[in-house]
Amino acid sequence: MNLNQVLKRPIITEKALNQSALGRYLFEVDSRARHFDIRKAIKKAFNVDVVEVKVMRVKGKVRRFGRQKKRICLGDWKKAMVQLAPGQKIDIFTVPQEEEKPAKEGKKEEKK
């Protein structure tokens, strides 16, 4: 399998961001990808050392669609949790810190 096709997108949720503080990152991967394919793709894409790869299959959800509310099933997909070596990180998952804005100086105008 071509390494460019293995990683589809990073999963950026609140739970995934909490895991990124521990060095674990979540990705949606191709359903045919294996552990060693995912390890090679992460190493090549982000230039980091991968310690562990855990893979799970996620069932597709059933949605209602259209005027008659037909039920359609979204496809199953595969998710990978990647544990990096200590001290390494992937910059996609870092949340930029907001700077504190200085309070406006001056008085508010009073309405009469």
N, C-alpha and C positions, 0 to 999 in steps of 0.2 A: 504494500500500500504506500502511495506517495505521502511523504510527511506533511506536505502542504494541505492535504485533504483531511488529516486526522483531527485537528482542532477546528471547531466551528465558531465558537464564541466563548468569552468568559461569562460566568454567571455572577452577576453583581447584585446581591440582595443584602439585606441587613445581616442575616445569619452568615452569609459568605464573607462579609467584611469583618465580622467578629472572628471568624476562623483564620482570616489572613493575618491577624495579629499574632497568631500562633504558628505561622509559617505554612498553613494549609490553604490551597487555592482550588476553586471549583471551575471546571470547564465543561461545556457541552462538546462531546466528541462524536465522531462517526460511529455508527452502530457496529461496523465491522472491525473497529480498531481494537487491538489487544494491548496488554500492559506495556510490553516493550516498545510498541509503536508510539504510545502516548509519552513514554519516558524520553524517547529520542526526539519527538516533536517539540516537547517543552524545552529540552536542553538546547536544541537548535534555535528555537524562536526567541528565547529569553536569556540564553547563555548562563544558566544556573545549574547546580547539581541537584538531582532528584533523588531523595532518599526512599520514598515509598509512593506507590500508586494504588489507589482503591477505585474500583469501577462498579457502577450500579446501573441497572436498567430502570427507566421510569415509564410507567404506563401512561398512555395518552388519555386525555380527559374527554368526556362525552359532553358535547355542546349542543344547544338547540339553535337552529338556523332557519331563517326564512319566514315567510308569512304563515305557513302551516306548522311552524316550529318543529321541523324535521330534526331528528337526532343524528348528529354526525360524530364520528370518533376521530380525534386527532391522533396522529401517529405516535408510536412508542419512540423513545429516544434514550441515549446513553449519556451518563454523567460520570466524570472522573474527578476524584479528590487527589491532589498532588501535594505531598509533603516535601518541602525543600530542606536543604542542609541548614544548620543553624547560622544565623547572621546574613542569610540571603533573602531577597525579596523581589517581587515583581511589581513594577511601578503602576501598572494598570489599576491595581486594587487599593492604592493609597488614596485617602480622602484628603483633599487640600484643606488646610486649616484656614478659617475665615479670620481676617484681622479685625480687631475691634475698631469701630468707627468712633471718632471723637464726638462728644455731644456738641450740639449746636450752641454756640454762645450767643447771648442776646436775649432780650425779653420778648415774650409773646405780646402781640398787640391785643389790648382789651377792647371788646365791642361795647359800645354805649347804647 
